[in-house]
Amino acid sequence: MSTPAVRFLDLSVTDAAERGELLAAVAGVLEHGRIVLGPEVEELEKRLAARVGRKFAVGVSSGTDALYLALRAAEIGAGDEVITTSMSWIATANAIALVGAEPVFADVREDLNMDPASVARLISPRTQAILPVHNQGKACAMDELTAIGRQHGLLLIEDCAQAFDAEFAGRKVGSFGDLACLSMNPMKVLAAIGEAGMVFTDDPAWRERLQALRYNGTINREDCHWPSHNGRLDTIQAAMLLRRLDRLDGSLRRRREIAAIYDQGLAELAGRLEIPRESSQDKCRDVYYTYTMRTDQRDALQAFLERRGIESRVRHPILMPEHTAYRGQARGEWTKAAQLVRQILCLPIHEKLTDEQARYVGQCVREFFAAVRGK
Ligand SMILES: Cc1ncc(COP(=O)(O)O)c(C=O)c1O
C-alpha cells in the first residue's frame, strides 16, 4: 500500500459545487456594483449576530483589526492594562499594544485556556479589561471569568478567532463579553478566501463607534471624531462568507467526525499521550479548530509522522510574552503555559481529510509509541 500524504492544511477549493457557489457570489457583487459595505456585508453581520446571540455585528478587515477596534471602541489606551492569556497567536497581544495599553499575560490550565485563578492574581488598579482567547476551538471557563470581571468592574472582551460556534454551558462563545471579536481568515472554521473579521456587541453606542472607527473614525463618512484607519470588511469576502456560512454545519460535523476517529485511534495511549477532551462542564461544545495532543516526546513524534508523510504543527510554539517584542518586559505568569507549550502537537483536522487518512494518522501515532516502548 502506498503511503498517503496527509497535509496539515489544504486551502484550495476543489469541490465543484462549492467553487460554483463562491464564483456566483462574486459575480453577484460585480453585477450590483455596491462593492464597499454592500448588502452582503449587512446580511453577514445580521446572520452572524443572530448565530452568536448578539444584537449587533460590525464587519472589519481581519481578526486583528476586530481586536484593535473593539479595544478602541471601549476607549482602552495608554496607562491601561488588559489581562489576556499567555498562549495564543500574537495578534491578541499586539492589538492591546497597538492601542497603547499593556498586555498582562495569565497562565493557562491543562485545557490550554486562560486560568481564571491566574487572572484574579494579576488584577491591578490599572486593569481595565479581561481578554480571554477561546484557544484551539475550546471555550474558556466563562462562568469564572465573567464572575471575576463583574466583581472587579472590568470589561470582558472575547477573542473568538479560533472558536466560532463553540459553546460554553450551552451558550455560543462571543455571547458573553461586552465585546467579542472574530477572525475569518482562511485557516479558521468559518473561513474567507482572504482576510475578514467581525466585532459583536449588544450596545448600540459601541456599534456606532465601531462603524465609525472602521472608516477613519468618521461619522457619516465625513467628519472624523477619532483618528483611525480604513478597516472595513470587503464586500466580496462577505459574499463568499455567506455561502461558507450555509455550509458551516457540515464542516463542523466533519471536524467532529475526524476528532472522533482520532479519539478512538489514540484511546489506548492514555497515560502517554493527552488527547483534547471536550470540557466536562455541562453542555460545552468544541469546534476542533485544531486537534491538539500533548506528549513529552513531541519533537520525536512530529519527526516520525513526517517520515510517514503526515504533516503536523505546533500551534503556537512561542508564548506571547516570549516573542522578541515582549520578552523581558512582559508582566504576568506563564509557568504552566511554558511547560505545556513544549508538549503540544496539532494533528491535521481539515474537512478534506478522509476517514482512511485519519485512521492512518492514528495508526502511525500508535506505531511511534510502540517503537518507543520497544527501545
Ligand atoms: C486567537 C487569535 N486571535 C486573533 C487572530 C488574528 O486574526 P487575523 O489573522 O484575522 O488577523 C488570530 C488569527 O490567527 C487568532 O488565532
The ligand as a MOL file (V3000), in Angstrom:
LIG
                    3D

  0  0  0     0  0            999 V3000
M  V30 BEGIN CTAB
M  V30 COUNTS 16 16 0 0 0
M  V30 BEGIN ATOM
M  V30 1 C -6.5750 33.7580 18.7320 0
M  V30 2 C -6.4150 34.6650 17.5520 0
M  V30 3 N -6.6490 35.9730 17.7030 0
M  V30 4 C -6.5310 36.8220 16.6670 0
M  V30 5 C -6.1750 36.3870 15.4210 0
M  V30 6 C -5.9950 37.3590 14.3250 0
M  V30 7 O -6.8580 37.1430 13.2670 0
M  V30 8 P -6.4650 37.5990 11.7790 0
M  V30 9 O -5.4480 36.6550 11.2740 0
M  V30 10 O -7.7620 37.5180 11.0510 0
M  V30 11 O -5.9700 38.9940 11.8750 0
M  V30 12 C -5.9280 35.0300 15.2030 0
M  V30 13 C -5.5370 34.5410 13.8720 0
M  V30 14 O -4.9280 33.5610 13.6640 0
M  V30 15 C -6.0390 34.1450 16.3010 0
M  V30 16 O -5.8120 32.8370 16.1560 0
M  V30 END ATOM
M  V30 BEGIN BOND
M  V30 1 1 1 2
M  V30 2 1 2 3
M  V30 3 2 2 15
M  V30 4 2 3 4
M  V30 5 1 4 5
M  V30 6 1 5 6
M  V30 7 2 5 12
M  V30 8 1 6 7
M  V30 9 1 7 8
M  V30 10 2 8 9
M  V30 11 1 8 10
M  V30 12 1 8 11
M  V30 13 1 12 13
M  V30 14 1 12 15
M  V30 15 2 13 14
M  V30 16 1 15 16
M  V30 END BOND
M  V30 END CTAB
M  END
